[in-house]
Amino acid sequence: MAVTAQMVKELRESTGAGMMDAKKALTETDGNMEAAVDWLRTKGLAKAAKKSDRIAAEGLVAVAVKDGKGVAVEVNSETDFVGKNAEFQNMVRGIAETALSVDNVDQLRDAQLNGKPVSEVITDAVAKIGEKMDLRRMAAVNGDTVVSYVHNAAAEGMGKIGVLVALKGDNAEIGKQIAMHIAATNPASLSEADLDPALVEREKTVLTEQARESGKPDAVIEKMIVGRMAKFFEEVTLLGQKFVINPDITVAQAAKDAGVEVIAFVRMAVGEGIEKKEEDFAAEVAKTLGGN
């Protein structure tokens, strides 16, 4: 695996090692970051991990809606306990409300909250609470009607899963039902047209190989694939899914019957996509007692 300048930079930041030592460690371990850290440690070249090197995969997702715009933000912490902290919750709520006036997460980090940039507010919270925190992402939707929903809320407007639904038309009740549906089913996209082409191609390849194992003629296999892909689209696209409240119809039909059209949605869950380090309980206690 080719060792890039970015990889060297990340390893240097996480270990405090010199540039050449970091590069050599990555070269020796074929670009495996975790193995490179261990290599540096065995050589006595890695310094103690800092707060900035820890993994922040807990925290809260908060949602806010105003004047046809909805936003969802994820603010991470190292432990689930911080998500129950009132000060942390107030900060996250403030960040979500501030997000209503910006377009992306970079603008949000620079936006003012209580007289300071959001990034500085988070830095102050890190110093006070003693855990790494991170404003990881933000997403927004716009529509005639925007509805939010938080699954298992830790406080008003925030929890582990936040959902936004944007509608063309006015029917908040169906919007709330669809938001709950999204929280439960986690659709990959709004419609077939919005699906990641790589995901579609990967699924088609798998289904094709499965069909070929049946030994049927190619003409029959092609028809099998068409049917199976149609089933796949029904399962992973919001508009194609069977509505959880009435499985006899799709979400698209439920919206149409209610006089609206779903034009966008966001489903954001805390920590999704972050690789978490697993530690046994004894190791966790030892770390705590050691003050690390």
C-alpha positions, 0 to 999 in steps of 0.5 A: 500500500502506498504511503501518502503524506496525509497518512504520515501527517495523521500518524505524526499528530497521533503519536508525536513521532518525527516525520521520517520515523512516521514514514518508516513505520507506515512503510514497515507496516504496509500503511496499517495505521494501528500497526504503525503506532505499535511499531513506533511504540516498540521503538520508543518513538511514540509519545503518550496519546493526547485527548485529540487522539482519542476516538469520540464516537458517542454523543448526540444528534440534535435537530432544529426546524424553522421557516421551512428549513430543518437541520441535524447536527452530530456532536460527538464525545468519548463516552455516553455519559457526556450525552446525559450532561446538561451542559453538553446538551445545552451546547448541542442545542445551541449548535443546532439552532445556530446551524439554521443560519448556515449552509454547511458544517465548515460555516457552522464551526465559524458561526457565532454562539454566545459570542464565540465561534462554535469551534471555540465553544466546543474547545472550552467544553473539552477543557471543562468536561475533560473529554474529546468532543467534535462537531462531526457533521451537519445536514439540512433539508428545505420544503413547504413542511419540514418535520423532525423526529428524535428516536429515544430522545435524551432531551428535547430535540436530541438523542441517538437518532435524528430524522428530518423529512421535507414535504411539498405540501402541508401535512405535518402528521403524515410527515411525523409518521414518515419520519418515524418510519425512516428511523426504523427502516434506515432507507439508503436513499429517497428513490432509485434515482438517488441510490449510489451507483456503486451500491446498485452495481454491487448488489446486482453482481451478488444477485447475478452470481447467486442466480448463476449457481442455480444452473438456469439458462442466461435468459432465465437468469436475466429475468430473475435479476430484473425481479430481484433488483426490483425487490431490492429497490423496494427494500432500500428506497424510502418511496419504494418501502412498504409503509410501516403504519400500513404495509399494504401501501408504499411510503410514496402512496401514503404521502400521495394519499395525504396530499403531499410529496416527500422531497428529501429526508435526513437520518443521522445516527450517533457514531455511524461510520466511526470505528470504535475501539473495543476494550474489556471492562478490566482494561477500562478500569485500569485506564481510569485508575491510571489517569489516562 
